């Protein structure tokens, strides 16, 4: 099975956890109008509202990151990239999201579920945000205040016991995050093999978002081995859900991150729907030498043609 052939990169060192519910549909919620919740101040001015609701056509001009609590937070609002709403600020958290199809609204469970819902959504995307008024602490790496102590000591040239303790604690936390991530990867792979494509996809989207910042591998790679394999697996999932454009985006991300088994990409049955797209060949040609270089052939024949005249 091609999908899991890169498992050798990810040695198993743990016991898989029990099943995790992936996309529990919330009860059918009313669309925009009835979901507004005001802050306790009773004032109706937009700035005082604790929640914001938007209904936006894709593509969105909002960029999201996974917070320390596993949720999805806005990290950028850029109207030049796509559709957006000026009220939404970096730091705001998604609490409700429209389902992939129809009028149903899901309670936001985690980052992966939200990315899945946005990427597979047909029609406008309904989002309900809890406002954090520019507070970005939920997406900062060290939300405990220990990082501040470390920086102060370092700037003062004093590596005290506190600094050592913080470094040790950060190391342990990093190792624990790595273990959880591998466990989630194994769960996702098992779900994919059981043909639970949507559930696997939610887990894979979470795994991508758990990529450590400023990572440098032993071979100076800027991404973890699990990241590129997971992007490839996400491409397989979207292909099998017949979402070719989203699948090609993830395939591009995998190749850009260094996934270079082009033979597998050309033959993997899970990518069949992507290969049918007219965008597939130009995408893979960016990373791999084309089997037939049409550009070179045209240039060569054009050149000889002119010479003969």
MIDREN-111119 format. One line per 2 residues: number of its first residue (from 1); their letters; for each residue x, y, z of C-alpha. Coordinates in steps of 0.1 Angstrom, whole numbers. Example, Ala and Ser with C-alpha at 12.3 -4.5 7.8 and 13.67 -1.06 7.14 Angstrom:
2
1 = AS = 123 -45 78 | 137 -11 71
% end
This chain:
309
1 = XX = 0 0 0 | 18 32 -12
3 = XX = 1 55 12 | 20 42 42
5 = XX = 53 33 26 | 70 62 44
7 = XX = 61 47 78 | 97 36 82
9 = XX = 106 72 88 | 83 72 119
11 = XX = 94 45 142 | 67 32 165
13 = XX = 76 38 201 | 42 39 218
15 = XX = 8 22 220 | -19 39 200
17 = XX = -46 56 219 | -83 48 216
19 = XX = -105 62 189 | -109 99 188
21 = XX = -141 115 175 | -132 137 145
23 = XX = -161 156 131 | -190 154 155
25 = XX = -218 174 139 | -233 198 164
27 = XX = -271 199 165 | -285 218 135
29 = XX = -277 254 145 | -295 284 131
31 = XX = -275 303 106 | -260 337 113
33 = XX = -289 357 127 | -297 337 158
35 = XX = -262 329 169 | -250 364 179
37 = XX = -240 365 216 | -234 399 231
39 = XX = -210 407 259 | -225 411 293
41 = XX = -223 449 291 | -257 451 273
43 = XX = -242 476 248 | -248 467 211
45 = XX = -218 486 197 | -198 463 174
47 = XX = -166 469 194 | -181 456 226
49 = XX = -195 424 211 | -177 394 224
51 = XX = -184 374 192 | -183 382 155
53 = XX = -201 363 127 | -191 363 91
55 = XX = -203 346 59 | -175 347 33
57 = XX = -171 333 -2 | -138 314 -7
59 = XX = -109 321 -10 | -106 335 25
61 = XX = -82 364 33 | -77 349 68
63 = XX = -48 328 79 | -51 305 109
65 = XX = -28 287 133 | -32 260 159
67 = XX = -34 274 194 | -20 259 226
69 = XX = -55 246 233 | -57 228 199
71 = XX = -82 254 185 | -79 275 154
73 = XX = -69 312 158 | -66 340 133
75 = XX = -29 350 127 | -34 373 97
77 = XX = -63 392 80 | -53 402 45
79 = XX = -79 414 20 | -54 412 -8
81 = XX = -53 374 -5 | -91 367 -3
83 = XX = -124 376 12 | -125 388 47
85 = XX = -141 411 73 | -122 441 88
87 = XX = -137 434 123 | -117 401 125
89 = XX = -84 405 143 | -53 383 148
91 = XX = -59 364 181 | -96 358 175
93 = XX = -107 322 179 | -131 302 157
95 = XX = -160 288 178 | -185 278 151
97 = XX = -180 268 115 | -203 258 86
99 = XX = -203 221 77 | -188 210 44
101 = XX = -223 210 27 | -256 226 34
103 = XX = -269 247 62 | -255 228 92
105 = XX = -231 245 116 | -205 226 136
107 = XX = -192 236 170 | -154 241 165
109 = XX = -137 210 179 | -100 215 169
111 = XX = -78 230 143 | -79 200 120
113 = XX = -117 198 119 | -119 235 111
115 = XX = -93 233 82 | -112 202 68
117 = XX = -145 222 70 | -131 252 53
119 = XX = -112 233 26 | -142 211 17
121 = XX = -169 237 20 | -190 242 -10
123 = XX = -205 277 -10 | -198 306 15
125 = XX = -180 298 47 | -198 308 79
127 = XX = -175 315 108 | -182 326 144
129 = XX = -153 341 162 | -147 347 199
131 = XX = -129 380 200 | -96 383 218
133 = XX = -90 420 209 | -55 414 196
135 = XX = -43 391 224 | -21 365 206
137 = XX = -9 346 237 | -29 315 227
139 = XX = -7 310 196 | 26 320 212
141 = XX = 50 291 218 | 56 298 255
143 = XX = 23 309 271 | 35 302 307
145 = XX = 56 333 313 | 87 311 318
147 = XX = 100 323 284 | 101 358 298
149 = XX = 122 348 328 | 146 329 305
151 = XX = 150 360 282 | 155 383 311
153 = XX = 182 361 326 | 199 356 292
155 = XX = 199 394 285 | 214 400 319
157 = XX = 241 374 312 | 229 353 341
159 = XX = 221 317 334 | 206 309 367
161 = XX = 190 277 380 | 157 291 367
163 = XX = 170 291 332 | 183 255 334
165 = XX = 149 244 348 | 131 262 320
167 = XX = 154 246 294 | 148 211 308
169 = XX = 111 216 311 | 109 228 275
171 = XX = 129 198 263 | 105 174 281
173 = XX = 75 193 267 | 90 191 232
175 = XX = 96 153 235 | 60 148 248
177 = XX = 46 169 219 | 66 148 195
179 = XX = 53 115 210 | 16 128 209
181 = XX = 21 138 173 | 34 103 162
183 = XX = 6 87 181 | -19 109 162
185 = XX = -2 100 130 | -6 63 137
187 = XX = -43 68 145 | -48 88 113
189 = XX = -31 61 92 | -53 34 108
191 = XX = -84 54 100 | -73 59 64
193 = XX = -68 22 60 | -103 16 74
195 = XX = -116 40 47 | -125 66 73
197 = XX = -111 93 50 | -127 124 66
199 = XX = -117 114 101 | -81 106 90
201 = XX = -80 140 72 | -89 159 104
203 = XX = -61 142 122 | -36 148 94
205 = XX = -45 185 93 | -38 187 131
207 = XX = -5 169 126 | 6 195 100
209 = XX = -3 223 124 | 17 207 152
211 = XX = 50 213 132 | 75 227 157
213 = XX = 86 263 149 | 122 270 138
215 = XX = 129 233 133 | 163 223 119
217 = XX = 169 186 113 | 201 166 114
219 = XX = 204 171 76 | 196 208 80
221 = XX = 160 202 68 | 136 229 78
223 = XX = 107 205 81 | 102 173 102
225 = XX = 100 140 82 | 65 136 96
227 = XX = 54 169 80 | 61 161 44
229 = XX = 47 126 46 | 16 140 63
231 = XX = 11 166 35 | 13 138 10
233 = XX = -13 118 30 | -35 149 31
235 = XX = -33 151 -7 | -43 114 -9
237 = XX = -74 121 13 | -86 151 -7
239 = XX = -80 131 -39 | -102 103 -25
241 = XX = -129 129 -15 | -127 142 -51
243 = XX = -115 176 -40 | -87 179 -67
245 = XX = -78 215 -61 | -73 211 -24
247 = XX = -54 178 -30 | -31 195 -55
249 = XX = -24 223 -29 | -13 197 -4
251 = XX = 7 177 -29 | 25 209 -39
253 = XX = 32 215 -1 | 46 180 2
255 = XX = 70 184 -28 | 80 218 -17
257 = XX = 89 204 18 | 111 178 1
259 = XX = 88 148 -7 | 105 135 -38
261 = XX = 92 101 -45 | 79 112 -79
263 = XX = 74 76 -91 | 50 70 -63
265 = XX = 31 103 -70 | 27 91 -106
267 = XX = 14 56 -97 | -3 58 -63
269 = XX = -40 48 -68 | -50 72 -40
271 = XX = -39 101 -61 | -58 90 -92
273 = XX = -83 119 -91 | -55 145 -89
275 = XX = -37 130 -119 | -69 135 -139
277 = XX = -67 173 -133 | -51 195 -160
279 = XX = -31 212 -132 | -13 179 -121
281 = XX = 13 177 -149 | 25 214 -146
283 = XX = 27 210 -108 | 49 178 -108
285 = XX = 70 193 -136 | 80 221 -113
287 = XX = 97 196 -90 | 107 167 -112
289 = XX = 122 166 -147 | 94 160 -171
291 = XX = 94 126 -188 | 93 144 -222
293 = XX = 106 180 -222 | 82 196 -247
295 = XX = 98 230 -242 | 132 217 -253
297 = XX = 117 199 -283 | 98 230 -295
299 = XX = 129 252 -290 | 151 227 -309
301 = XX = 127 223 -339 | 120 260 -340
303 = XX = 157 267 -341 | 164 243 -370
305 = XX = 133 256 -388 | 147 291 -388
307 = XX = 182 279 -399 | 167 262 -430
309 = X = 149 293 -443
% end
